[in-house]
């Protein structure tokens, strides 16, 4: 039996919180969730370049509706690197009209990712380009002098990323590149082009670009931007000169950008990158370095398990081949380059 009378119970009902009338607030009452909209309507396009937080994206590639739109990064992607060559999912105003701004809400899974680090002990990677399937390394026969070990680094980075390497030697009118090229004699799958002033093999190089996305890399001042301008008329990539005393080139092209290469039998993509004087491999698995030295890798199959391939390694088939005359002069130079790379990785934390 209740100790309250019927009238008292009615009085307490007046204070029942469930009976309080409140104005609904959908925003405040909506349950919090980390789920994001699916953006099923997003268009997928190629990132052509990045400039101060804005991304140029090509939509409708290869169709009558092809256009370039300016985009910003969605908030949920603030920790996701977006680089030239990426296939981006775009929503918003995708008309491409002047003054419009669309939004990148996702990145399609990449087929390849070319990276470098500040040095070999720095495992923080700098992403250069996504989805390239070829790397064209540009070096000069002289002014500046070619650097075999820098090219070796490019080759290691390319093969680590699953990218096919090509090599162009410019300025062959200034010096004979023969001695330099012997360093790579054992690389049967490395296609080499030579270029001289007034005799640039644009058609031959261009034929190798058709159907591919090719990233161009090279030391400052080797003529990389000049080559890009010859292949892609209207590209207007900045070019510079090399100091005759120091042999150092001025950084000219300062951004990475995708440019369309066209020729009568097809098209491809040229991805031009700023010139660099070093190419760190701190992000590369040391086990993958030997793969870039294909002619040495075949000999190393006879090495004992766990062999470091360094000069003091016991029973190393590579060192034994060098000591017995089983390696040519170029092969011994390649072994020296390999061992120098492996030594730097031995100092990595």
N, C-alpha and C positions, 0 to 999 in steps of 0.2 A: 504494500500500500504506500502510495506517495505521501510524504509529509506535507506536500504543497496542495493547496486547494486548486480547483479548476480555474478560478480567476487568477491565482498567482501564476499558474503555468502559462496562461495567455499573456501575462505581463512579461515573462521571460522570453516568450517567442518573439517579442518585439526586438530583442537583442541578439537574435540568431543571425550569425554572420552569413549563413547561406541565403538569408532573405534580403541581404543588402543589394540594392540595385546599383550596378556600376556600368560605365560606358566601355564597351569592348575596345581593346587596343591590339589589333592583329599583330603589329610589329613587335610589341613587347611580349606578347603571349606566344609567339611562334617559337617552337623548340629550336635550339641552336644545332647546327649540323655542319660537318666539314665537307659534305658532298657538294660538288660544283656542277653547274649546268653542263649537260652533255655536249652542247653546241653542235648538234647534228647537222645544222645548216652551214657549218664552216666550210669555206673553200680552202683547198690546199695549193700553195704556191712556193716558188723558189725564192729564197732570200738572196738578193743580188748584192747587198752591201749594207753597212751599218754606219750611221753618222750621228754622233751625239744623242744616243738614246732613241733614234728613229731608224726603222728598218725599211728598206725598199724591197718589196715583194712582188714578183711577177706572177700574176694569176692568169688562168686560161692559156697556159703555154702551148703554142702550136695550133691555136684555134683562131677563129675570126674575132673572138672576144678577148684576145690577149691585151692586157694592160698592166701597168705598174702602179701599185698603191703604196702610200706611205702608212706605216703602222707603228704602234707602240706595243710594248710588252704588257700582257695582263698581269695583275698583281700576283696571282698564284704562280707565275713563272719567274718571280724576282730572283730566285736562286738557280735558275736553269740557264746555262749559257746558250745564246742564240748567235750563230755565226753564219758567215757567207757559205752558201751551198745547202743550208738546211732546207727541208721541206716543212713549211709552217702552215698551221691551221689558222685561218683568218676569219674574223666575224666583224660586223659593224658595217660602216659605209665602205663598200668594196668597189665603188664606181671608178676610183682613180681620178676623180675630178680634182682640180686645184683647190687646196685648202681643206680637203677631207682627211680624216684620220681613222684608220681601221685599227683592229686590235688582234695581236697574236695570242691565241689561247692554248696552243699546243704545238709540239714538234713531233713529226713522224719519225719512227725508228730509223736511225742512221745506218747506212751500209758501210761507211768507213769514217774515221775521224783522225785527221792529221794533227799531231800535237808536237810541242817542243817545251823545254824547260829553260830556266835562266842558265843553269849549268848542270853538269852530270850528277851533282850531289843534291840538287833541288828536285824533290819529287812532286812539287806543285806544277801541274801542267798548264800550258797556255794553248788553248784550242785555236788552230789556225783556220781550218776549213773542214766542212762536213761533206760527205757523199761524193768525194772525188774518187776516180778510179785510175787516174794517171798522175804522175808527178814529172814535170819537165824541169830538170836541173840545168840552169844556165851558168856557164863559167866563161871566162875570157882567157885566150891563149897568152895574153900579156896585158899589163896596164888595166887592172891589177893582175899580178901573177896568179895562176891557178893554184888552188889548194886541194891536194888530193884528199887530205883527212876531212876537210869540210864536206866534200862530195861523199865520202864514206858515211858521214853522219846522216846526210840526206837519204842515202840508200837504206841505211838501217831504219830510219823513221818511216820511209815509204813501205818497206817490206813488213815492218811491224804492224802497220796500218792496213796491210793487204792491198797496197797501191802499186801499180806497175811503174817503174822508173824509166825515163828517157833522159838523154843528155845532149845538150847543144853547146858547142864550143864556138864562141864568137871571136872576132878580131884576129882571125888566122892570117890576115895580111900583115900583122905585126910580128908574129912568131909562129914557128912550126909547132903544132900541138902534139906531135908524134910521141915525144918522151913522156908527156903527161898522160896520154891515152894508153900507154903500155901498162900503166898501173891498173887498168881495168880489162886487160886482155882476157882474163879468165872468166869474165861475165858474158857468157854467150847470149843471154837474153836481154842485154842492155843495148838498146838501139842508140846510135850516136850520129849526130848531125854536126857539120861544121859550117861556119858562116864567116864571110869576109866582107869588108866594106865594099858595097856595090855588087856583092854576090851572095845575097841572103836567100837561102833555099826555102822561101815562103811556101811554095806549092808542096814540097816534100814534107815539111813540118806540118803544114795544114792538113795533109791527107791523114797524118797520124792522129789528128785531133777530132776527126769526124766520128760522131757517135759516142764521144767520151767527154767526161768532165775532168779537165786537166789543170792542176794547180802548178803555177810557175813559181820557182824559188831560185834564189841566187844571191851572192854577195853584192853589196852596193857597188855600182859602177861597172858591172859586167855587160851592160847593154840589154838587160831583160826588158825594160820598158820600151826601148827602141824596137825590140822584136815584137812585143805585144802590139805596138802601134802599126807595125807593118802587117801583122796578121789580121788585125781588127781596125780597118780604116775608121777614123772618127773616134777612136777610144780616147785619144788625147791624154795618154798617161804621161806624167811629168818625167822628163829625162834630165840628166846632169852630166857632169864631167868628172874625171878622175885627176887628182892631184899628181903631177908628174914626179914630185919629190917623194911623197909618202906612199903613193899608189893607192890611197884611200878614196873611195867614191862618196859623193854626197848623197844622203838619203833623199830620194826624189819622190816616188810614189809612197804615200804615207798611210794608205789604207788598203784593205783587201776588198776586191770587187770582182764580181762575175760579169764577163763580157761574152756576147754571142759571136762565135766564129761561123761564118757562112762561106760556102764555096759551091760550085755548080752541082756537086754530087752529094751534098749533105751538109750538116751543121754540127757544131759541138759547143762546148763551153770552155772559155779561157778564164781561169781564176788567177788574177795577178795579185801578188803579195809584196809588201815592202821589203827592200833589200836588208839582209842581216849579215853581220860579221861573225856570228857564232850560232850554234844550233845545239842546245843542250838535250841530252837524252835521258834525263833523270827519271822520266816516267816509263822508260822501256824496260821490260823484263830482260836482264842480262842473258838469259838463256836464248833470247831471240836474236842477239847480236850476230852470232856466228852464221845465221841464216842469210845475212846480207853478203857474206863472203862465200859464195856458193862453191867456188873452186877449192877453197880451204875446207869447207864443210864436208866434202866428199872424203878428204884425207882424214879428217878428225873422227870419222866413223870407226877408225882403228884405235882411238884413244881409250884408255881405261875409264870405267864409270866414274863420274865425278871429276874428271880432269878439268883443271882451270884454264888450260891452254896458255898459261903465262910462261915466260922464259925459263923459270925455275921448276916448271911442272915435270915430275918424274914420268918417264915412259910416254911422254906426249908425242903422238905421231906427227904433229906439225913441226915440233922442234927437231925431231929426228929427220924429217924430210929436208928441213933447211940445212942441217948439219951434213947430210950425206949428198947434197947437191940435187936432191929431188925436186927442189923448187927453183924456178927461173928467177932472174933478178927482179922481175915484176912481182912474182909470187912472194919473194922474201920481203919486198916493200909492203905488200898487202898484209903479210903476217905481222910485220912491225906495226902497221896501222891497227890491226885487230887487237894486238896485245896492248897497245896504248889505250885503246877504248876500254878493254876489260880491266886494266889497272885502275882507271878512274872509278869504275864501278865498285872496285874493291874497297874504296875509301868511303863509299856511301853508307850512311847510318841505316 
